Amino acid sequence: MEANNNTKGILFIMIGMAFFSIQDSLIKYIFEEIALFELYLGRTIVQATVLISIFLITKKKFTLKTHYPLLTLLRVICFFLWF
């Protein structure tokens, strides 16, 4: 059973990386006509809509609490400074 979960996890990672690559390519293509901040705002709105829809459909409970607040803050700062 655990081997099946590992295979499933690897598959999900590969699909996620493919989506990141596709998203990056689309942003570079669209960036010539639209401002970068508008792209990120649109991406954030779409992602939030999809995530909220998934949580409402599956009726799963989710919390916005982290066990590592300092690492989370560092990640947010690094992400902000990278772009």
PDB file of N, CA, C and O in Angstrom:
ATOM      1  N   MET A   1       0.830  -1.200   0.000  1.00  0.00           N
ATOM      2  CA  MET A   1       0.000   0.000   0.000  1.00  0.00           C
ATOM      3  C   MET A   1       0.871   1.261   0.000  1.00  0.00           C
ATOM      4  O   MET A   1       0.531   2.246  -0.655  1.00  0.00           O
ATOM      5  N   GLU A   2       1.988   1.237   0.727  1.00  0.00           N
ATOM      6  CA  GLU A   2       2.831   2.415   0.797  1.00  0.00           C
ATOM      7  C   GLU A   2       3.499   2.712  -0.543  1.00  0.00           C
ATOM      8  O   GLU A   2       3.686   3.878  -0.891  1.00  0.00           O
ATOM      9  N   ALA A   3       3.858   1.683  -1.293  1.00  0.00           N
ATOM     10  CA  ALA A   3       4.454   1.901  -2.616  1.00  0.00           C
ATOM     11  C   ALA A   3       3.467   2.613  -3.526  1.00  0.00           C
ATOM     12  O   ALA A   3       3.865   3.457  -4.330  1.00  0.00           O
ATOM     13  N   ASN A   4       2.190   2.286  -3.410  1.00  0.00           N
ATOM     14  CA  ASN A   4       1.153   2.943  -4.210  1.00  0.00           C
ATOM     15  C   ASN A   4       1.069   4.418  -3.856  1.00  0.00           C
ATOM     16  O   ASN A   4       0.920   5.260  -4.742  1.00  0.00           O
ATOM     17  N   ASN A   5       1.162   4.740  -2.573  1.00  0.00           N
ATOM     18  CA  ASN A   5       1.126   6.143  -2.148  1.00  0.00           C
ATOM     19  C   ASN A   5       2.349   6.892  -2.640  1.00  0.00           C
ATOM     20  O   ASN A   5       2.251   8.059  -3.019  1.00  0.00           O
ATOM     21  N   ASN A   6       3.511   6.229  -2.638  1.00  0.00           N
ATOM     22  CA  ASN A   6       4.719   6.874  -3.151  1.00  0.00           C
ATOM     23  C   ASN A   6       4.576   7.170  -4.634  1.00  0.00           C
ATOM     24  O   ASN A   6       4.947   8.252  -5.089  1.00  0.00           O
ATOM     25  N   THR A   7       4.048   6.231  -5.385  1.00  0.00           N
ATOM     26  CA  THR A   7       3.838   6.428  -6.812  1.00  0.00           C
ATOM     27  C   THR A   7       2.866   7.566  -7.062  1.00  0.00           C
ATOM     28  O   THR A   7       3.079   8.398  -7.944  1.00  0.00           O
ATOM     29  N   LYS A   8       1.809   7.594  -6.286  1.00  0.00           N
ATOM     30  CA  LYS A   8       0.820   8.661  -6.418  1.00  0.00           C
ATOM     31  C   LYS A   8       1.439  10.014  -6.080  1.00  0.00           C
ATOM     32  O   LYS A   8       1.174  11.005  -6.761  1.00  0.00           O
ATOM     33  N   GLY A   9       2.261  10.061  -5.035  1.00  0.00           N
ATOM     34  CA  GLY A   9       2.924  11.305  -4.656  1.00  0.00           C
ATOM     35  C   GLY A   9       3.874  11.798  -5.736  1.00  0.00           C
ATOM     36  O   GLY A   9       3.910  12.991  -6.037  1.00  0.00           O
ATOM     37  N   ILE A  10       4.641  10.886  -6.317  1.00  0.00           N
ATOM     38  CA  ILE A  10       5.563  11.248  -7.392  1.00  0.00           C
ATOM     39  C   ILE A  10       4.782  11.781  -8.590  1.00  0.00           C
ATOM     40  O   ILE A  10       5.184  12.765  -9.210  1.00  0.00           O
ATOM     41  N   LEU A  11       3.686  11.141  -8.910  1.00  0.00           N
ATOM     42  CA  LEU A  11       2.850  11.583 -10.031  1.00  0.00           C
ATOM     43  C   LEU A  11       2.299  12.989  -9.780  1.00  0.00           C
ATOM     44  O   LEU A  11       2.305  13.828 -10.681  1.00  0.00           O
ATOM     45  N   PHE A  12       1.827  13.247  -8.568  1.00  0.00           N
ATOM     46  CA  PHE A  12       1.297  14.578  -8.245  1.00  0.00           C
ATOM     47  C   PHE A  12       2.395  15.645  -8.309  1.00  0.00           C
ATOM     48  O   PHE A  12       2.149  16.764  -8.758  1.00  0.00           O
ATOM     49  N   ILE A  13       3.595  15.301  -7.863  1.00  0.00           N
ATOM     50  CA  ILE A  13       4.709  16.254  -7.941  1.00  0.00           C
ATOM     51  C   ILE A  13       5.027  16.573  -9.390  1.00  0.00           C
ATOM     52  O   ILE A  13       5.245  17.734  -9.736  1.00  0.00           O
ATOM     53  N   MET A  14       5.058  15.551 -10.245  1.00  0.00           N
ATOM     54  CA  MET A  14       5.357  15.766 -11.662  1.00  0.00           C
ATOM     55  C   MET A  14       4.281  16.618 -12.334  1.00  0.00           C
ATOM     56  O   MET A  14       4.598  17.491 -13.142  1.00  0.00           O
ATOM     57  N   ILE A  15       3.017  16.370 -12.008  1.00  0.00           N
ATOM     58  CA  ILE A  15       1.925  17.163 -12.572  1.00  0.00           C
ATOM     59  C   ILE A  15       2.026  18.612 -12.091  1.00  0.00           C
ATOM     60  O   ILE A  15       1.842  19.541 -12.877  1.00  0.00           O
ATOM     61  N   GLY A  16       2.317  18.804 -10.807  1.00  0.00           N
ATOM     62  CA  GLY A  16       2.472  20.154 -10.267  1.00  0.00           C
ATOM     63  C   GLY A  16       3.606  20.906 -10.930  1.00  0.00           C
ATOM     64  O   GLY A  16       3.462  22.083 -11.258  1.00  0.00           O
ATOM     65  N   MET A  17       4.725  20.246 -11.131  1.00  0.00           N
ATOM     66  CA  MET A  17       5.860  20.899 -11.800  1.00  0.00           C
ATOM     67  C   MET A  17       5.521  21.236 -13.248  1.00  0.00           C
ATOM     68  O   MET A  17       5.954  22.267 -13.765  1.00  0.00           O
ATOM     69  N   ALA A  18       4.753  20.374 -13.902  1.00  0.00           N
ATOM     70  CA  ALA A  18       4.332  20.671 -15.277  1.00  0.00           C
ATOM     71  C   ALA A  18       3.447  21.914 -15.298  1.00  0.00           C
ATOM     72  O   ALA A  18       3.578  22.756 -16.187  1.00  0.00           O
ATOM     73  N   PHE A  19       2.544  22.031 -14.321  1.00  0.00           N
ATOM     74  CA  PHE A  19       1.687  23.214 -14.260  1.00  0.00           C
ATOM     75  C   PHE A  19       2.500  24.479 -14.006  1.00  0.00           C
ATOM     76  O   PHE A  19       2.206  25.525 -14.584  1.00  0.00           O
ATOM     77  N   PHE A  20       3.521  24.398 -13.148  1.00  0.00           N
ATOM     78  CA  PHE A  20       4.369  25.561 -12.913  1.00  0.00           C
ATOM     79  C   PHE A  20       5.094  25.968 -14.193  1.00  0.00           C
ATOM     80  O   PHE A  20       5.207  27.156 -14.494  1.00  0.00           O
ATOM     81  N   SER A  21       5.578  24.995 -14.936  1.00  0.00           N
ATOM     82  CA  SER A  21       6.287  25.307 -16.189  1.00  0.00           C
ATOM     83  C   SER A  21       5.347  25.944 -17.209  1.00  0.00           C
ATOM     84  O   SER A  21       5.706  26.918 -17.871  1.00  0.00           O
ATOM     85  N   ILE A  22       4.154  25.394 -17.329  1.00  0.00           N
ATOM     86  CA  ILE A  22       3.169  25.944 -18.263  1.00  0.00           C
ATOM     87  C   ILE A  22       2.770  27.355 -17.844  1.00  0.00           C
ATOM     88  O   ILE A  22       2.672  28.253 -18.680  1.00  0.00           O
ATOM     89  N   GLN A  23       2.543  27.546 -16.554  1.00  0.00           N
ATOM     90  CA  GLN A  23       2.170  28.867 -16.041  1.00  0.00           C
ATOM     91  C   GLN A  23       3.290  29.868 -16.300  1.00  0.00           C
ATOM     92  O   GLN A  23       3.020  30.997 -16.707  1.00  0.00           O
ATOM     93  N   ASP A  24       4.525  29.481 -16.073  1.00  0.00           N
ATOM     94  CA  ASP A  24       5.655  30.376 -16.309  1.00  0.00           C
ATOM     95  C   ASP A  24       5.748  30.763 -17.776  1.00  0.00           C
ATOM     96  O   ASP A  24       5.994  31.925 -18.099  1.00  0.00           O
ATOM     97  N   SER A  25       5.553  29.801 -18.662  1.00  0.00           N
ATOM     98  CA  SER A  25       5.598  30.084 -20.101  1.00  0.00           C
ATOM     99  C   SER A  25       4.480  31.035 -20.515  1.00  0.00           C
ATOM    100  O   SER A  25       4.703  31.958 -21.298  1.00  0.00           O
ATOM    101  N   LEU A  26       3.286  30.811 -19.994  1.00  0.00           N
ATOM    102  CA  LEU A  26       2.162  31.686 -20.326  1.00  0.00           C
ATOM    103  C   LEU A  26       2.385  33.103 -19.813  1.00  0.00           C
ATOM    104  O   LEU A  26       2.061  34.074 -20.498  1.00  0.00           O
ATOM    105  N   ILE A  27       2.938  33.221 -18.608  1.00  0.00           N
ATOM    106  CA  ILE A  27       3.191  34.552 -18.059  1.00  0.00           C
ATOM    107  C   ILE A  27       4.226  35.285 -18.908  1.00  0.00           C
ATOM    108  O   ILE A  27       4.075  36.480 -19.165  1.00  0.00           O
ATOM    109  N   LYS A  28       5.263  34.596 -19.342  1.00  0.00           N
ATOM    110  CA  LYS A  28       6.277  35.244 -20.180  1.00  0.00           C
ATOM    111  C   LYS A  28       5.695  35.654 -21.533  1.00  0.00           C
ATOM    112  O   LYS A  28       6.095  36.668 -22.105  1.00  0.00           O
ATOM    113  N   TYR A  29       4.755  34.866 -22.036  1.00  0.00           N
ATOM    114  CA  TYR A  29       4.133  35.193 -23.317  1.00  0.00           C
ATOM    115  C   TYR A  29       3.177  36.379 -23.172  1.00  0.00           C
ATOM    116  O   TYR A  29       3.171  37.276 -24.015  1.00  0.00           O
ATOM    117  N   ILE A  30       2.372  36.387 -22.111  1.00  0.00           N
ATOM    118  CA  ILE A  30       1.360  37.428 -21.914  1.00  0.00           C
ATOM    119  C   ILE A  30       1.983  38.724 -21.391  1.00  0.00           C
ATOM    120  O   ILE A  30       1.410  39.798 -21.575  1.00  0.00           O
ATOM    121  N   PHE A  31       3.149  38.639 -20.740  1.00  0.00           N
ATOM    122  CA  PHE A  31       3.771  39.793 -20.089  1.00  0.00           C
ATOM    123  C   PHE A  31       4.051  40.930 -21.064  1.00  0.00           C
ATOM    124  O   PHE A  31       4.154  42.084 -20.647  1.00  0.00           O
ATOM    125  N   GLU A  32       4.176  40.630 -22.338  1.00  0.00           N
ATOM    126  CA  GLU A  32       4.457  41.685 -23.312  1.00  0.00           C
ATOM    127  C   GLU A  32       3.303  42.668 -23.454  1.00  0.00           C
ATOM    128  O   GLU A  32       3.512  43.809 -23.865  1.00  0.00           O
ATOM    129  N   GLU A  33       2.085  42.240 -23.120  1.00  0.00           N
ATOM    130  CA  GLU A  33       0.902  43.084 -23.316  1.00  0.00           C
ATOM    131  C   GLU A  33       0.268  43.557 -22.012  1.00  0.00           C
ATOM    132  O   GLU A  33      -0.463  44.547 -22.013  1.00  0.00           O
ATOM    133  N   ILE A  34       0.529  42.879 -20.914  1.00  0.00           N
ATOM    134  CA  ILE A  34      -0.135  43.180 -19.646  1.00  0.00           C
ATOM    135  C   ILE A  34       0.930  43.407 -18.576  1.00  0.00           C
ATOM    136  O   ILE A  34       1.994  42.788 -18.616  1.00  0.00           O
ATOM    137  N   ALA A  35       0.650  44.288 -17.624  1.00  0.00           N
ATOM    138  CA  ALA A  35       1.582  44.561 -16.534  1.00  0.00           C
ATOM    139  C   ALA A  35       1.726  43.331 -15.641  1.00  0.00           C
ATOM    140  O   ALA A  35       0.784  42.557 -15.470  1.00  0.00           O
ATOM    141  N   LEU A  36       2.914  43.167 -15.082  1.00  0.00           N
ATOM    142  CA  LEU A  36       3.225  41.997 -14.272  1.00  0.00           C
ATOM    143  C   LEU A  36       2.321  41.901 -13.043  1.00  0.00           C
ATOM    144  O   LEU A  36       1.877  40.808 -12.691  1.00  0.00           O
ATOM    145  N   PHE A  37       2.048  43.015 -12.395  1.00  0.00           N
ATOM    146  CA  PHE A  37       1.203  42.985 -11.202  1.00  0.00           C
ATOM    147  C   PHE A  37      -0.227  42.570 -11.535  1.00  0.00           C
ATOM    148  O   PHE A  37      -0.880  41.916 -10.722  1.00  0.00           O
ATOM    149  N   GLU A  38      -0.721  42.936 -12.711  1.00  0.00           N
ATOM    150  CA  GLU A  38      -2.050  42.493 -13.132  1.00  0.00           C
ATOM    151  C   GLU A  38      -2.070  40.984 -13.344  1.00  0.00           C
ATOM    152  O   GLU A  38      -3.054  40.322 -13.017  1.00  0.00           O
ATOM    153  N   LEU A  39      -0.993  40.446 -13.888  1.00  0.00           N
ATOM    154  CA  LEU A  39      -0.898  38.998 -14.066  1.00  0.00           C
ATOM    155  C   LEU A  39      -0.924  38.271 -12.730  1.00  0.00           C
ATOM    156  O   LEU A  39      -1.649  37.291 -12.558  1.00  0.00           O
ATOM    157  N   TYR A  40      -0.120  38.766 -11.779  1.00  0.00           N
ATOM    158  CA  TYR A  40      -0.087  38.119 -10.468  1.00  0.00           C
ATOM    159  C   TYR A  40      -1.408  38.260  -9.728  1.00  0.00           C
ATOM    160  O   TYR A  40      -1.820  37.338  -9.024  1.00  0.00           O
ATOM    161  N   LEU A  41      -2.071  39.382  -9.873  1.00  0.00           N
ATOM    162  CA  LEU A  41      -3.381  39.550  -9.253  1.00  0.00           C
ATOM    163  C   LEU A  41      -4.381  38.574  -9.851  1.00  0.00           C
ATOM    164  O   LEU A  41      -5.139  37.934  -9.122  1.00  0.00           O
ATOM    165  N   GLY A  42      -4.389  38.456 -11.169  1.00  0.00           N
ATOM    166  CA  GLY A  42      -5.288  37.508 -11.824  1.00  0.00           C
ATOM    167  C   GLY A  42      -4.993  36.080 -11.420  1.00  0.00           C
ATOM    168  O   GLY A  42      -5.911  35.298 -11.172  1.00  0.00           O
ATOM    169  N   ARG A  43      -3.706  35.731 -11.350  1.00  0.00           N
ATOM    170  CA  ARG A  43      -3.326  34.374 -10.949  1.00  0.00           C
ATOM    171  C   ARG A  43      -3.781  34.084  -9.523  1.00  0.00           C
ATOM    172  O   ARG A  43      -4.275  32.994  -9.233  1.00  0.00           O
ATOM    173  N   THR A  44      -3.614  35.062  -8.633  1.00  0.00           N
ATOM    174  CA  THR A  44      -4.013  34.880  -7.245  1.00  0.00           C
ATOM    175  C   THR A  44      -5.519  34.711  -7.118  1.00  0.00           C
ATOM    176  O   THR A  44      -5.986  33.874  -6.346  1.00  0.00           O
ATOM    177  N   ILE A  45      -6.274  35.491  -7.861  1.00  0.00           N
ATOM    178  CA  ILE A  45      -7.737  35.385  -7.813  1.00  0.00           C
ATOM    179  C   ILE A  45      -8.195  34.020  -8.323  1.00  0.00           C
ATOM    180  O   ILE A  45      -9.071  33.394  -7.728  1.00  0.00           O
ATOM    181  N   VAL A  46      -7.603  33.563  -9.420  1.00  0.00           N
ATOM    182  CA  VAL A  46      -7.974  32.250  -9.971  1.00  0.00           C
ATOM    183  C   VAL A  46      -7.610  31.144  -8.987  1.00  0.00           C
ATOM    184  O   VAL A  46      -8.419  30.247  -8.747  1.00  0.00           O
ATOM    185  N   GLN A  47      -6.420  31.190  -8.418  1.00  0.00           N
ATOM    186  CA  GLN A  47      -5.999  30.161  -7.473  1.00  0.00           C
ATOM    187  C   GLN A  47      -6.886  30.148  -6.233  1.00  0.00           C
ATOM    188  O   GLN A  47      -7.271  29.077  -5.763  1.00  0.00           O
ATOM    189  N   ALA A  48      -7.208  31.301  -5.705  1.00  0.00           N
ATOM    190  CA  ALA A  48      -8.067  31.365  -4.528  1.00  0.00           C
ATOM    191  C   ALA A  48      -9.451  30.818  -4.843  1.00  0.00           C
ATOM    192  O   ALA A  48     -10.036  30.106  -4.027  1.00  0.00           O
ATOM    193  N   THR A  49      -9.980  31.142  -6.020  1.00  0.00           N
ATOM    194  CA  THR A  49     -11.297  30.640  -6.412  1.00  0.00           C
ATOM    195  C   THR A  49     -11.293  29.117  -6.528  1.00  0.00           C
ATOM    196  O   THR A  49     -12.217  28.451  -6.061  1.00  0.00           O
ATOM    197  N   VAL A  50     -10.261  28.578  -7.145  1.00  0.00           N
ATOM    198  CA  VAL A  50     -10.175  27.118  -7.295  1.00  0.00           C
ATOM    199  C   VAL A  50     -10.047  26.444  -5.938  1.00  0.00           C
ATOM    200  O   VAL A  50     -10.740  25.464  -5.667  1.00  0.00           O
ATOM    201  N   LEU A  51      -9.164  26.960  -5.079  1.00  0.00           N
ATOM    202  CA  LEU A  51      -8.980  26.349  -3.763  1.00  0.00           C
ATOM    203  C   LEU A  51     -10.241  26.420  -2.909  1.00  0.00           C
ATOM    204  O   LEU A  51     -10.622  25.434  -2.279  1.00  0.00           O
ATOM    205  N   ILE A  52     -10.875  27.555  -2.885  1.00  0.00           N
ATOM    206  CA  ILE A  52     -12.109  27.688  -2.099  1.00  0.00           C
ATOM    207  C   ILE A  52     -13.190  26.767  -2.644  1.00  0.00           C
ATOM    208  O   ILE A  52     -13.928  26.157  -1.870  1.00  0.00           O
ATOM    209  N   SER A  53     -13.295  26.657  -3.959  1.00  0.00           N
ATOM    210  CA  SER A  53     -14.274  25.758  -4.560  1.00  0.00           C
ATOM    211  C   SER A  53     -14.009  24.305  -4.165  1.00  0.00           C
ATOM    212  O   SER A  53     -14.937  23.568  -3.833  1.00  0.00           O
ATOM    213  N   ILE A  54     -12.741  23.901  -4.203  1.00  0.00           N
ATOM    214  CA  ILE A  54     -12.399  22.525  -3.820  1.00  0.00           C
ATOM    215  C   ILE A  54     -12.760  22.265  -2.367  1.00  0.00           C
ATOM    216  O   ILE A  54     -13.325  21.221  -2.044  1.00  0.00           O
ATOM    217  N   PHE A  55     -12.438  23.204  -1.492  1.00  0.00           N
ATOM    218  CA  PHE A  55     -12.758  23.015  -0.075  1.00  0.00           C
ATOM    219  C   PHE A  55     -14.267  23.005   0.168  1.00  0.00           C
ATOM    220  O   PHE A  55     -14.743  22.260   1.024  1.00  0.00           O
ATOM    221  N   LEU A  56     -15.018  23.809  -0.561  1.00  0.00           N
ATOM    222  CA  LEU A  56     -16.471  23.809  -0.385  1.00  0.00           C
ATOM    223  C   LEU A  56     -17.098  22.533  -0.934  1.00  0.00           C
ATOM    224  O   LEU A  56     -18.031  21.999  -0.335  1.00  0.00           O
ATOM    225  N   ILE A  57     -16.603  22.041  -2.059  1.00  0.00           N
ATOM    226  CA  ILE A  57     -17.160  20.820  -2.653  1.00  0.00           C
ATOM    227  C   ILE A  57     -16.845  19.603  -1.802  1.00  0.00           C
ATOM    228  O   ILE A  57     -17.722  18.769  -1.573  1.00  0.00           O
ATOM    229  N   THR A  58     -15.597  19.482  -1.322  1.00  0.00           N
ATOM    230  CA  THR A  58     -15.209  18.316  -0.530  1.00  0.00           C
ATOM    231  C   THR A  58     -15.585  18.455   0.938  1.00  0.00           C
ATOM    232  O   THR A  58     -15.503  17.490   1.698  1.00  0.00           O
ATOM    233  N   LYS A  59     -15.993  19.643   1.335  1.00  0.00           N
ATOM    234  CA  LYS A  59     -16.377  19.940   2.715  1.00  0.00           C
ATOM    235  C   LYS A  59     -15.267  19.605   3.713  1.00  0.00           C
ATOM    236  O   LYS A  59     -15.534  19.161   4.830  1.00  0.00           O
ATOM    237  N   LYS A  60     -14.013  19.827   3.292  1.00  0.00           N
ATOM    238  CA  LYS A  60     -12.880  19.602   4.181  1.00  0.00           C
ATOM    239  C   LYS A  60     -12.599  20.863   4.986  1.00  0.00           C
ATOM    240  O   LYS A  60     -12.754  21.985   4.504  1.00  0.00           O
ATOM    241  N   LYS A  61     -12.182  20.643   6.222  1.00  0.00           N
ATOM    242  CA  LYS A  61     -11.838  21.753   7.088  1.00  0.00           C
ATOM    243  C   LYS A  61     -10.386  22.138   6.836  1.00  0.00           C
ATOM    244  O   LYS A  61      -9.531  21.266   6.683  1.00  0.00           O
ATOM    245  N   PHE A  62     -10.107  23.417   6.791  1.00  0.00           N
ATOM    246  CA  PHE A  62      -8.735  23.867   6.610  1.00  0.00           C
ATOM    247  C   PHE A  62      -8.458  25.021   7.555  1.00  0.00           C
ATOM    248  O   PHE A  62      -9.329  25.840   7.848  1.00  0.00           O
ATOM    249  N   THR A  63      -7.228  25.060   8.018  1.00  0.00           N
ATOM    250  CA  THR A  63      -6.807  26.129   8.909  1.00  0.00           C
ATOM    251  C   THR A  63      -5.592  26.817   8.315  1.00  0.00           C
ATOM    252  O   THR A  63      -4.817  26.214   7.573  1.00  0.00           O
ATOM    253  N   LEU A  64      -5.444  28.055   8.644  1.00  0.00           N
ATOM    254  CA  LEU A  64      -4.306  28.835   8.171  1.00  0.00           C
ATOM    255  C   LEU A  64      -3.301  29.003   9.304  1.00  0.00           C
ATOM    256  O   LEU A  64      -2.843  30.111   9.584  1.00  0.00           O
ATOM    257  N   LYS A  65      -2.963  27.890   9.952  1.00  0.00           N
ATOM    258  CA  LYS A  65      -2.022  27.906  11.063  1.00  0.00           C
ATOM    259  C   LYS A  65      -0.787  27.102  10.670  1.00  0.00           C
ATOM    260  O   LYS A  65      -0.898  26.058  10.027  1.00  0.00           O
ATOM    261  N   THR A  66       0.361  27.579  11.051  1.00  0.00           N
ATOM    262  CA  THR A  66       1.601  26.886  10.741  1.00  0.00           C
ATOM    263  C   THR A  66       2.305  26.477  12.033  1.00  0.00           C
ATOM    264  O   THR A  66       2.178  27.141  13.062  1.00  0.00           O
ATOM    265  N   HIS A  67       3.037  25.388  11.960  1.00  0.00           N
ATOM    266  CA  HIS A  67       3.829  24.954  13.109  1.00  0.00           C
ATOM    267  C   HIS A  67       5.188  25.647  13.125  1.00  0.00           C
ATOM    268  O   HIS A  67       5.900  25.594  14.127  1.00  0.00           O
ATOM    269  N   TYR A  68       5.548  26.294  12.024  1.00  0.00           N
ATOM    270  CA  TYR A  68       6.838  26.964  11.891  1.00  0.00           C
ATOM    271  C   TYR A  68       6.628  28.410  11.432  1.00  0.00           C
ATOM    272  O   TYR A  68       6.865  28.715  10.263  1.00  0.00           O
ATOM    273  N   PRO A  69       6.193  29.301  12.316  1.00  0.00           N
ATOM    274  CA  PRO A  69       5.885  30.674  11.894  1.00  0.00           C
ATOM    275  C   PRO A  69       7.100  31.445  11.379  1.00  0.00           C
ATOM    276  O   PRO A  69       6.965  32.242  10.451  1.00  0.00           O
ATOM    277  N   LEU A  70       8.276  31.230  11.955  1.00  0.00           N
ATOM    278  CA  LEU A  70       9.453  31.962  11.499  1.00  0.00           C
ATOM    279  C   LEU A  70       9.871  31.516  10.098  1.00  0.00           C
ATOM    280  O   LEU A  70      10.244  32.349   9.272  1.00  0.00           O
ATOM    281  N   LEU A  71       9.812  30.224   9.825  1.00  0.00           N
ATOM    282  CA  LEU A  71      10.141  29.735   8.492  1.00  0.00           C
ATOM    283  C   LEU A  71       9.120  30.221   7.464  1.00  0.00           C
ATOM    284  O   LEU A  71       9.477  30.545   6.331  1.00  0.00           O
ATOM    285  N   THR A  72       7.860  30.268   7.861  1.00  0.00           N
ATOM    286  CA  THR A  72       6.827  30.763   6.961  1.00  0.00           C
ATOM    287  C   THR A  72       7.057  32.238   6.654  1.00  0.00           C
ATOM    288  O   THR A  72       6.931  32.657   5.504  1.00  0.00           O
ATOM    289  N   LEU A  73       7.388  33.019   7.658  1.00  0.00           N
ATOM    290  CA  LEU A  73       7.678  34.440   7.445  1.00  0.00           C
ATOM    291  C   LEU A  73       8.898  34.619   6.544  1.00  0.00           C
ATOM    292  O   LEU A  73       8.899  35.484   5.668  1.00  0.00           O
ATOM    293  N   LEU A  74       9.924  33.817   6.751  1.00  0.00           N
ATOM    294  CA  LEU A  74      11.116  33.882   5.904  1.00  0.00           C
ATOM    295  C   LEU A  74      10.772  33.540   4.459  1.00  0.00           C
ATOM    296  O   LEU A  74      11.271  34.179   3.532  1.00  0.00           O
ATOM    297  N   ARG A  75       9.930  32.544   4.268  1.00  0.00           N
ATOM    298  CA  ARG A  75       9.524  32.166   2.916  1.00  0.00           C
ATOM    299  C   ARG A  75       8.751  33.295   2.250  1.00  0.00           C
ATOM    300  O   ARG A  75       8.976  33.577   1.073  1.00  0.00           O
ATOM    301  N   VAL A  76       7.860  33.938   2.962  1.00  0.00           N
ATOM    302  CA  VAL A  76       7.085  35.046   2.400  1.00  0.00           C
ATOM    303  C   VAL A  76       8.002  36.207   2.031  1.00  0.00           C
ATOM    304  O   VAL A  76       7.852  36.808   0.968  1.00  0.00           O
ATOM    305  N   ILE A  77       8.946  36.519   2.905  1.00  0.00           N
ATOM    306  CA  ILE A  77       9.877  37.616   2.619  1.00  0.00           C
ATOM    307  C   ILE A  77      10.732  37.297   1.399  1.00  0.00           C
ATOM    308  O   ILE A  77      10.921  38.150   0.532  1.00  0.00           O
ATOM    309  N   CYS A  78      11.249  36.071   1.328  1.00  0.00           N
ATOM    310  CA  CYS A  78      12.066  35.679   0.172  1.00  0.00           C
ATOM    311  C   CYS A  78      11.245  35.712  -1.115  1.00  0.00           C
ATOM    312  O   CYS A  78      11.740  36.154  -2.152  1.00  0.00           O
ATOM    313  N   PHE A  79      10.010  35.253  -1.057  1.00  0.00           N
ATOM    314  CA  PHE A  79       9.156  35.278  -2.243  1.00  0.00           C
ATOM    315  C   PHE A  79       8.884  36.718  -2.674  1.00  0.00           C
ATOM    316  O   PHE A  79       8.901  37.027  -3.866  1.00  0.00           O
ATOM    317  N   PHE A  80       8.636  37.595  -1.704  1.00  0.00           N
ATOM    318  CA  PHE A  80       8.365  38.994  -2.021  1.00  0.00           C
ATOM    319  C   PHE A  80       9.582  39.667  -2.648  1.00  0.00           C
ATOM    320  O   PHE A  80       9.446  40.423  -3.610  1.00  0.00           O
ATOM    321  N   LEU A  81      10.754  39.401  -2.119  1.00  0.00           N
ATOM    322  CA  LEU A  81      11.955  40.037  -2.633  1.00  0.00           C
ATOM    323  C   LEU A  81      12.396  39.447  -3.966  1.00  0.00           C
ATOM    324  O   LEU A  81      13.063  40.123  -4.749  1.00  0.00           O
ATOM    325  N   TRP A  82      12.036  38.210  -4.230  1.00  0.00           N
ATOM    326  CA  TRP A  82      12.429  37.559  -5.487  1.00  0.00           C
ATOM    327  C   TRP A  82      11.739  38.230  -6.673  1.00  0.00           C
ATOM    328  O   TRP A  82      12.338  38.363  -7.740  1.00  0.00           O
ATOM    329  N   PHE A  83      10.507  38.647  -6.501  1.00  0.00           N
ATOM    330  CA  PHE A  83       9.768  39.237  -7.598  1.00  0.00           C
ATOM    331  C   PHE A  83       9.829  40.727  -7.462  1.00  0.00           C
ATOM    332  O   PHE A  83       9.267  41.446  -8.288  1.00  0.00           O
TER     333      PHE A  83
END
